Amino acid sequence: MKLGIAIVGVFALLTSCGESGSKKENQPVEIIENINISGNGSNVIIAYYNQDSLKSHYNYYREQDSIMVIKGTAFQNELARRNKDLENYISVNDAKAQQGLLSQNDIAMIQQKIQQKQNTLMQYQQSAGGRLEEETYGILNIIGNRIDTFGKEYCDEKGVQVLFSYSKGGQITYINNSLDVTSDFIEYLNKKQEELESEIESGKE
């Protein structure tokens, strides 16, 4: 079994933001509208971002995705190389056996060697593949936490009460484009990422 490891769009996040949500001056009023909730007469500011755009425009997401794709490809290539080596070993010695060049003792030793190679291959697949999956999960968890935290801060600053994530084929069938804050939200995420990296660098000094 080969493991296909890559970061994909795994976020189906629904971030509920802020309890106080007064409209603020820096709010992108051209793309966020007041939505009246029938029955209680209150207004709730709702917006959404296209989660598929995060992979290509949220810098941290894109960088980590590229790194994990490279690591995943390297793992697959090494797994294929080791498997090919095992197949060649079996093929070469099978040909020798067919030609009557191997004794029963030789065949027993070769079979033992094949078993060892198979065990080593399986151990590599499980250990290296497991580490890669664990690392991928960790990165996705970090990305998810950052989107969650920065999303809350974004909503507090913009006066948004509910921020949806939207993707084609997801649970939401349709959202009016006037509620789309994707570009503004991604710009905010990248700005926060730069601030976080700057803080980390300052801490090293």
C-alpha positions as semicolon CSV with decimal commas, in nm:
position;residue;x (nm);y (nm);z (nm)
1;M;0,000;0,000;0,000
2;K;0,144;0,335;-0,096
3;L;0,062;0,643;0,095
4;G;-0,031;0,955;-0,096
5;I;0,062;1,246;0,130
6;A;-0,017;1,604;0,038
7;I;-0,183;1,895;0,190
8;V;-0,524;1,944;0,039
9;G;-0,809;2,172;0,114
10;V;-0,936;2,013;0,433
11;F;-1,099;2,309;0,597
12;A;-1,474;2,321;0,630
13;L;-1,456;2,581;0,900
14;L;-1,752;2,779;1,026
15;T;-1,617;3,056;1,246
16;S;-1,867;3,238;1,465
17;C;-1,713;3,570;1,556
18;G;-1,783;3,828;1,823
19;E;-2,088;3,902;2,026
20;S;-2,077;4,278;1,990
21;G;-2,056;4,344;1,610
22;S;-2,111;4,711;1,562
23;K;-2,020;4,819;1,210
24;K;-1,676;4,979;1,197
25;E;-1,518;5,235;0,971
26;N;-1,263;4,992;0,824
27;Q;-1,528;4,736;0,739
28;P;-1,546;4,663;0,363
29;V;-1,900;4,792;0,334
30;E;-1,905;4,725;-0,038
31;I;-1,893;4,352;0,022
32;I;-2,052;4,305;0,364
33;E;-2,419;4,372;0,417
34;N;-2,654;4,384;0,715
35;I;-2,879;4,081;0,711
36;N;-3,202;4,113;0,904
37;I;-3,287;3,806;1,107
38;S;-3,665;3,781;1,078
39;G;-3,855;3,746;1,400
40;N;-3,629;3,939;1,640
41;G;-3,569;4,256;1,441
42;S;-3,191;4,247;1,495
43;N;-2,926;4,287;1,231
44;V;-2,636;4,044;1,195
45;I;-2,337;4,113;0,971
46;I;-2,255;3,798;0,776
47;A;-1,963;3,739;0,539
48;Y;-1,783;3,445;0,380
49;Y;-1,448;3,355;0,228
50;N;-1,372;3,100;-0,042
51;Q;-1,166;2,832;0,130
52;D;-1,033;2,702;-0,203
53;S;-0,853;3,034;-0,247
54;L;-0,656;2,988;0,075
55;K;-0,434;2,717;-0,074
56;S;-0,310;2,945;-0,351
57;H;-0,318;3,287;-0,181
58;Y;-0,263;3,235;0,192
59;N;0,117;3,236;0,191
60;Y;0,175;3,007;0,490
61;Y;-0,073;2,752;0,357
62;R;0,086;2,759;0,011
63;E;0,442;2,726;0,146
64;Q;0,359;2,436;0,377
65;D;0,161;2,266;0,102
66;S;0,463;2,281;-0,130
67;I;0,694;2,144;0,139
68;M;0,468;1,850;0,219
69;V;0,411;1,769;-0,149
70;I;0,789;1,752;-0,197
71;K;0,831;1,529;0,108
72;G;0,542;1,310;-0,003
73;T;0,691;1,269;-0,350
74;A;1,031;1,181;-0,203
75;F;0,866;0,918;0,019
76;Q;0,678;0,766;-0,275
77;N;0,994;0,756;-0,487
78;E;1,197;0,587;-0,213
79;L;0,919;0,337;-0,152
80;A;0,907;0,257;-0,524
81;R;1,287;0,222;-0,538
82;R;1,293;-0,024;-0,249
83;N;1,005;-0,222;-0,393
84;K;1,180;-0,237;-0,731
85;D;1,498;-0,357;-0,562
86;L;1,302;-0,640;-0,399
87;E;1,135;-0,735;-0,728
88;N;1,473;-0,744;-0,906
89;Y;1,624;-0,962;-0,634
90;I;1,338;-1,210;-0,664
91;S;1,349;-1,207;-1,045
92;V;1,727;-1,264;-1,067
93;N;1,727;-1,550;-0,823
94;D;1,416;-1,706;-0,975
95;A;1,600;-1,716;-1,309
96;K;1,896;-1,885;-1,141
97;A;1,667;-2,143;-0,984
98;Q;1,503;-2,212;-1,320
99;Q;1,848;-2,278;-1,467
100;G;1,928;-2,529;-1,192
101;L;2,207;-2,311;-1,049
102;L;2,081;-2,307;-0,693
103;S;2,091;-2,579;-0,430
104;Q;1,812;-2,632;-0,179
105;N;2,031;-2,460;0,079
106;D;2,080;-2,162;-0,159
107;I;1,705;-2,138;-0,215
108;A;1,635;-2,148;0,158
109;M;1,885;-1,867;0,219
110;I;1,735;-1,661;-0,064
111;Q;1,384;-1,709;0,069
112;Q;1,502;-1,594;0,410
113;K;1,664;-1,289;0,248
114;I;1,342;-1,210;0,060
115;Q;1,146;-1,226;0,385
116;Q;1,393;-0,989;0,547
117;K;1,366;-0,744;0,257
118;Q;0,987;-0,758;0,270
119;N;0,988;-0,690;0,644
120;T;1,230;-0,400;0,600
121;L;1,015;-0,255;0,324
122;M;0,702;-0,281;0,536
123;Q;0,877;-0,125;0,835
124;Y;0,996;0,165;0,621
125;Q;0,650;0,220;0,480
126;Q;0,493;0,220;0,824
127;S;0,756;0,431;1,003
128;A;0,842;0,687;0,734
129;G;0,485;0,702;0,608
130;G;0,355;0,737;0,962
131;R;0,595;1,022;1,039
132;L;0,491;1,199;0,721
133;E;0,122;1,161;0,800
134;E;0,182;1,286;1,154
135;E;0,376;1,587;1,027
136;T;0,105;1,663;0,772
137;Y;-0,165;1,643;1,038
138;G;0,037;1,874;1,261
139;I;0,076;2,134;0,986
140;L;-0,295;2,118;0,902
141;N;-0,379;2,159;1,268
142;I;-0,157;2,467;1,294
143;I;-0,310;2,618;0,980
144;G;-0,658;2,549;1,111
145;N;-0,576;2,711;1,447
146;R;-0,433;3,017;1,279
147;I;-0,736;3,058;1,054
148;D;-0,962;3,015;1,356
149;T;-0,772;3,265;1,574
150;F;-0,705;3,522;1,302
151;G;-1,061;3,479;1,176
152;K;-1,193;3,574;1,520
153;E;-0,968;3,881;1,526
154;Y;-1,071;3,972;1,172
155;C;-1,438;3,958;1,268
156;D;-1,379;4,169;1,578
157;E;-1,205;4,435;1,370
158;K;-1,458;4,433;1,087
159;G;-1,769;4,404;1,301
160;V;-1,872;4,069;1,156
161;Q;-2,081;3,832;1,368
162;V;-2,067;3,525;1,142
163;L;-1,791;3,431;0,898
164;F;-1,856;3,131;0,676
165;S;-1,607;2,930;0,474
166;Y;-1,740;2,838;0,132
167;S;-1,622;2,582;-0,121
168;K;-1,777;2,445;-0,436
169;G;-1,967;2,127;-0,363
170;G;-1,984;2,205;0,008
171;Q;-2,287;2,225;0,232
172;I;-2,373;2,579;0,127
173;T;-2,549;2,582;-0,209
174;Y;-2,539;2,954;-0,277
175;I;-2,411;3,276;-0,119
176;N;-2,456;3,622;-0,270
177;N;-2,125;3,764;-0,394
178;S;-2,187;4,084;-0,201
179;L;-2,089;3,891;0,113
180;D;-1,755;3,772;-0,028
181;V;-1,457;3,894;0,178
182;T;-1,208;3,640;0,045
183;S;-0,944;3,885;-0,080
184;D;-0,970;4,105;0,228
185;F;-0,956;3,806;0,464
186;I;-0,655;3,647;0,290
187;E;-0,475;3,982;0,296
188;Y;-0,547;3,995;0,669
189;L;-0,417;3,639;0,720
190;N;-0,093;3,718;0,536
191;K;-0,047;4,035;0,740
192;K;-0,097;3,840;1,063
193;Q;0,147;3,576;0,940
194;E;0,412;3,842;0,882
195;E;0,351;3,982;1,230
196;L;0,380;3,636;1,384
197;E;0,705;3,562;1,202
198;S;0,843;3,901;1,306
199;E;0,761;3,826;1,670
200;I;0,933;3,488;1,644
201;E;1,243;3,646;1,491
202;S;1,250;3,912;1,763
203;G;1,238;3,641;2,026
204;K;1,550;3,480;1,884
205;E;1,759;3,790;1,946
